[in-house]
Every structure is written in C-alpha cells, then in structure tokens.
C-alpha cells in the first residue's frame, strides 16, 4: 500500500518562505505525475502544482511565480518551495498523484501565513 507523508508546514509571516516535502513509501515519483493540493478552511481542496516524471512543472495561476515544485526520484520525494507567502495561502497542503487518487490522500501539513 502506498503512503504519502507530507511535512514542512508551519507558521510564517506574510512574505516569508517555506519548503514542503512529500515522501512516498514506494517509487511513484519516477512513474506518475505528482501534484500538490491545498484545502483552506471552509473551501474545497484545490490543485496547486504538478510535476511530471520527466520534470516538467505546471502551476495554478494563484501561485505561479511564487511556488516551485521539484522532485528527487532517488529519495521518492516531491518538494514545494513556497515564497512570497500570502495570508490566502493558509491551508492544509497535501501531495498526491495528478490526477489525484483517492486512496493516496495523507494527513497533509498545515501552512499558516499570518503576522
């Protein structure tokens, strides 16, 4: 069974940066397109960024130019470098395949952007 474990969240001031990590229990990243998603309080979960097994990345318009997705196949890990954070980036962040597979949702990691 595949497990995806997100980490790296926390409290950061507006304009700050964080790097999230997503460790997979087996070799998904070299096979599938992987994505980061987020869910803010009272809102539906939304897609944030995706990276193909070949390293091509795409971003939601709301994070383009501020977030960078990357992966390390040897470590079965996907990263999300977040910069110029805004209060509206506050959410629980999850990784999954892209499109997402229901069975792969993990606990996520909380990101709070506040002064």
Backbone torsions as a table, in degrees:
resi	resn	phi	psi	omega
1	UNK	NA	137.3	-178.1
2	UNK	-83.1	136.5	171.6
3	UNK	-124.2	137.8	175.5
4	UNK	-119.1	124.5	-176.2
5	UNK	-119.8	115.3	-179.6
6	UNK	-92.2	146.8	177.5
7	UNK	-154.1	168.9	174.4
8	UNK	104.1	-2.8	178.9
9	UNK	-72.0	174.7	179.3
10	UNK	165.7	-169.3	178.0
11	UNK	-98.4	129.1	-179.2
12	UNK	-140.8	150.1	178.8
13	UNK	-78.7	155.4	174.7
14	UNK	-54.1	136.9	-176.8
15	UNK	90.5	-8.8	-178.5
16	UNK	-82.1	-175.5	-176.5
17	UNK	-133.1	153.7	172.9
18	UNK	-147.4	153.4	172.2
19	UNK	-122.0	120.9	176.9
20	UNK	-94.7	148.4	176.8
21	UNK	-124.7	148.7	176.2
22	UNK	-134.2	111.1	-179.0
23	UNK	-99.8	128.5	178.8
24	UNK	-98.7	144.5	-177.2
25	UNK	-75.9	-18.0	172.8
26	UNK	-148.4	180.0	-166.4
27	UNK	-77.0	78.8	174.9
28	UNK	-89.2	-35.3	-165.3
29	UNK	-67.4	-31.4	179.6
30	UNK	-80.2	-5.8	-176.2
31	UNK	-112.6	-46.6	-171.3
32	UNK	-108.1	156.8	165.2
33	UNK	-70.6	132.4	-179.3
34	UNK	-111.6	149.1	-178.1
35	UNK	-135.4	157.3	168.7
36	UNK	-108.2	141.9	-179.9
37	UNK	-133.5	163.9	175.8
38	UNK	-147.0	154.3	177.5
39	UNK	-135.7	115.1	176.9
40	UNK	-87.2	157.6	-179.8
41	UNK	-55.7	129.4	177.8
42	UNK	76.4	5.8	-177.9
43	UNK	-123.1	162.4	176.3
44	UNK	-76.2	154.9	176.1
45	UNK	-65.4	139.0	-178.6
46	UNK	-130.0	151.6	176.5
47	UNK	-75.6	142.3	-177.6
48	UNK	-115.7	-49.7	-175.2
49	UNK	-159.1	157.7	177.9
50	UNK	-144.8	152.5	177.0
51	UNK	-138.3	132.2	179.2
52	UNK	-78.8	168.8	177.4
53	UNK	-63.8	-20.9	177.9
54	UNK	-90.1	-3.2	174.8
55	UNK	98.8	5.1	177.1
56	UNK	-79.9	135.9	-174.4
57	UNK	-117.6	149.6	173.7
58	UNK	-137.4	152.7	-175.0
59	UNK	-136.6	150.5	169.2
60	UNK	-67.5	149.4	-178.0
61	UNK	-58.3	-31.7	-175.5
62	UNK	-68.3	-18.4	-177.7
63	UNK	-120.1	-4.3	-177.0
64	UNK	-58.6	131.8	-179.4
65	UNK	88.3	-11.0	-179.6
66	UNK	-116.5	-32.3	-178.3
67	UNK	-109.8	148.2	176.3
68	UNK	-133.5	124.6	176.8
69	UNK	-98.0	141.8	177.6
70	UNK	-149.4	169.3	-179.1
71	UNK	-145.5	155.4	175.9
72	UNK	-128.3	100.6	-175.3
73	UNK	-61.8	-36.4	-178.4
74	UNK	-63.8	-29.8	-179.3
75	UNK	-100.7	1.2	-176.8
76	UNK	51.0	43.5	-174.0
77	UNK	-130.5	137.9	174.1
78	UNK	-114.0	142.7	-177.4
79	UNK	-120.5	155.4	170.7
80	UNK	-134.2	105.8	175.9
81	UNK	-86.9	120.6	-176.3
82	UNK	-115.3	126.6	180.0
83	UNK	-128.4	166.8	180.0
84	UNK	47.9	47.5	-175.4
85	UNK	-66.2	145.6	-178.9
86	UNK	-120.5	157.7	177.2
87	UNK	-55.2	-32.6	-179.5
88	UNK	-73.0	-5.4	173.0
89	UNK	-83.3	-6.3	178.6
90	UNK	-60.5	124.7	-176.4
91	UNK	-178.7	170.0	165.9
92	UNK	-89.8	127.7	-176.9
93	UNK	-103.4	134.8	-178.6
94	UNK	-127.5	153.5	168.1
95	UNK	-115.5	158.4	-178.9
96	UNK	-169.1	176.6	169.4
97	UNK	-69.7	171.2	178.6
98	UNK	-135.4	110.7	3.2
99	UNK	-63.5	157.9	-175.2
100	UNK	-73.0	145.5	174.7
101	UNK	-105.8	126.2	-174.8
102	UNK	-56.3	-34.3	-175.8
103	UNK	-74.1	-11.1	-173.2
104	UNK	-98.7	-3.2	-178.5
105	UNK	-62.5	132.0	176.2
106	UNK	-102.2	-159.9	-177.4
107	UNK	-82.3	-20.1	-178.3
108	UNK	78.4	175.1	177.2
109	UNK	-135.9	132.9	-173.7
110	UNK	-81.0	130.2	171.6
111	UNK	-117.5	124.0	178.5
112	UNK	-123.4	122.9	179.7
113	UNK	-110.8	110.2	-175.2
114	UNK	-159.1	148.4	175.4
115	UNK	-93.7	NA	NA
